[in-house]
Every structure is written in structure tokens, then in C-alpha cells.
Amino acid sequence: MGLGAIHSWCDEVAAAFTFTRTIGDVTLFDAAAIVQVRLEGNFPGSPVELHHHFSLTGNNITALTICP
């Protein structure tokens, strides 16, 4: 699984479902940020609250973990 597979998966999800994303709380740390996101749409399990954990090096995102 490479970058191309990830792009394909994102395109498939975007075509299969209609959803909105609402950004909630954002918590910043020295080398990380946690962003609360609410997704609502016509997908199974909607709505869902997710936490995006960004690892940062300078102004660059070096990792992203998405947790329920």
C-alpha cells in the first residue's frame, strides 16, 4: 500500500458518501496538535467524533493518527 492506494481510497470514500466535517477544539503542544472533528453524513455510524493527532516538525506534519 503506497501513496497511490491512499489517494484512491480517499477518492472512493468521497464518491461513495456525502458528509460534512466540523472542527471543534484544537489543542497545541510543542511538537503536536490534537484536533477534534465531527463527521456527519450518509455513512454507517454517522455521526462520529474523531481526534486527529498531528506530529509536527517545524511547520511540517510528520505523522497523523486518527482516533475515535
C-alpha contacts under 8 A as a table, 3 or more apart, distances in Angstrom:
res1	aa1	res2	aa2	distance
1	M	4	G	7.76
1	M	5	A	5.70
1	M	6	I	7.40
2	G	5	A	5.36
2	G	6	I	6.49
3	L	6	I	5.09
3	L	7	H	6.27
4	G	7	H	5.12
4	G	8	S	6.20
5	A	8	S	5.03
5	A	9	W	6.15
6	I	9	W	5.11
6	I	10	C	6.24
7	H	10	C	5.15
7	H	11	D	6.20
8	S	11	D	5.10
8	S	12	E	6.15
9	W	12	E	5.11
9	W	13	V	6.24
10	C	13	V	5.23
10	C	14	A	6.14
11	D	14	A	5.12
11	D	15	A	6.17
12	E	15	A	5.17
12	E	16	A	6.06
13	V	16	A	5.12
13	V	17	F	6.12
14	A	17	F	5.75
14	A	18	T	7.03
15	A	18	T	7.70
17	F	41	G	7.12
17	F	42	N	5.94
17	F	43	F	6.05
18	T	41	G	5.53
18	T	42	N	5.87
18	T	43	F	7.63
19	F	39	L	6.55
19	F	40	E	5.39
19	F	41	G	3.99
19	F	42	N	6.60
19	F	43	F	7.80
20	T	39	L	5.72
20	T	40	E	5.44
20	T	41	G	6.31
21	R	37	V	6.56
21	R	38	R	5.68
21	R	39	L	4.72
21	R	40	E	6.73
22	T	37	V	5.64
22	T	38	R	5.15
22	T	39	L	6.60
23	I	35	V	7.15
23	I	36	Q	6.06
23	I	37	V	4.72
23	I	38	R	6.60
24	G	35	V	6.93
24	G	36	Q	4.98
24	G	37	V	5.71
24	G	38	R	7.35
25	D	35	V	6.01
25	D	36	Q	5.33
26	V	33	A	6.99
26	V	34	I	5.73
26	V	35	V	4.54
26	V	36	Q	6.42
27	T	33	A	5.59
27	T	34	I	5.13
27	T	35	V	6.51
28	L	32	A	6.18
28	L	33	A	4.47
28	L	34	I	6.57
29	F	32	A	4.99
29	F	33	A	5.82
31	A	55	S	6.04
31	A	56	L	4.85
31	A	57	T	6.27
31	A	58	G	7.73
32	A	53	H	7.13
32	A	54	F	5.43
32	A	55	S	4.53
32	A	56	L	5.21
33	A	53	H	5.97
33	A	54	F	5.13
33	A	55	S	6.75
33	A	56	L	7.60
34	I	51	H	6.47
34	I	52	H	5.56
34	I	53	H	4.62
34	I	54	F	6.24
35	V	51	H	5.59
35	V	52	H	5.06
35	V	53	H	6.64
36	Q	49	E	7.13
36	Q	50	L	5.88
36	Q	51	H	4.62
36	Q	52	H	6.42
37	V	49	E	5.83
37	V	50	L	5.14
37	V	51	H	6.09
37	V	52	H	7.35
38	R	47	P	6.96
38	R	48	V	5.77
38	R	49	E	4.56
38	R	50	L	6.23
39	L	46	S	6.99
39	L	47	P	5.56
39	L	48	V	5.36
39	L	49	E	6.49
39	L	50	L	7.75
40	E	43	F	7.96
40	E	46	S	5.34
40	E	47	P	4.40
40	E	48	V	6.69
41	G	46	S	5.93
41	G	47	P	6.77
42	N	46	S	6.85
43	F	46	S	5.80
45	G	48	V	6.68
48	V	68	P	7.55
49	E	68	P	6.10
50	L	66	I	6.61
50	L	67	C	5.62
50	L	68	P	4.51
51	H	66	I	5.68
51	H	67	C	5.19
51	H	68	P	6.16
52	H	64	L	6.73
52	H	65	T	5.86
52	H	66	I	4.58
52	H	67	C	6.54
53	H	64	L	5.58
53	H	65	T	5.06
53	H	66	I	6.20
53	H	67	C	7.85
54	F	61	I	6.40
54	F	62	T	7.49
54	F	63	A	5.82
54	F	64	L	4.70
54	F	65	T	6.69
55	S	61	I	5.82
55	S	62	T	5.48
55	S	63	A	4.99
55	S	64	L	6.36
56	L	59	N	6.68
56	L	60	N	5.60
56	L	61	I	4.69
56	L	62	T	5.55
56	L	63	A	7.30
57	T	60	N	5.28
57	T	61	I	6.47
57	T	62	T	6.46
61	I	64	L	7.43
